[in-house]
Amino acid sequence: MSKFKLALIVLLIATIIIQGYSSYVYAKVIETNSAAYFCYIVFPLEHEPEKYWILTEPDPYILEAIEHPGNWTEPFFYKDSTFWFTAEWHSPEFPLTSEFFQLVPFKYNGTYYDYGAAGSNTRIRVELLDEEPEEYVNLTNPDKYMLEGIENPGKRIAVKFGVAFKGPGSPFQYNGKYYACEVMDVLLECPSHEPVKPEYTAMALAGVWGAIGSVYFLKKRKAKVNLIQS
């Protein structure tokens, strides 16, 4: 076996390994991102704190917290919140939970606010069943999370922090259809960057294969020309 053919075999094996690993890592990023849902909470302050910053362009998520002080907001994907990236963080000191993060107080429209964020670590997923199960319960008054799951079968629905969600516990019937509900606890993480996507890896590997193919083609053509001339 020629060295060139051996190099092609090694490259083929490397291509399969690299592309497979890239797909796996990207899938883990999607899984991690799906877990990165958080809730905001704010508390108006009656005094001017020693350290604060000015909020000038609030996003809808922090506005919801400002409009309902002392209450957790509905979950949001952290990358959708511009406030998430502009707020000034410091070490967690708020005694609610180890998953609670606190920010340096801010001032908005003349009021000072203390503020925090906590991870939404509960997800539900509702699946539509094809057949009537042997045992089921009738669901007559689903809460908003369950209703969202029913309207979006297969989608993971984030539950607000602090809400003790209790599903039906078994297959259920709602509006003449049968469903199953899964309640999940997720590990929260906010990835700071994303690895190279599989399609980008494939493009790079395709470039390598194209370069090697061109070299091989030119080599074969040169050998053929030399054979004809001789």
FENDA-V734768 format. One line per field, one symbol per residue. ss: DSSP state (2 for helix, 1 for strand, 0 for the rest). burial: 1 if it has 9 or more other ideal C-beta (glycine too) atoms within 8 Angstrom, else 0. A space follows every 50 residues. Layout:
# FENDA-V734768
ss=???
burial=???
This chain:
# FENDA-V734768
ss=00222222222222222222222222222222222011111111100000 00110000022222222000000001122202222200100000000001 11111111001111111110011111110000000011000002222222 20000111000000000000011100111111111000000000000222 222222222222222222222222222220
burial=00000111001000100110011011001001101111111110100010 01101001101111110010011011010010110010000000000001 11111111000111111111111111101000100110100000111111 01100011111000101000111100011111110101001000001100 110010011001000100100000000000
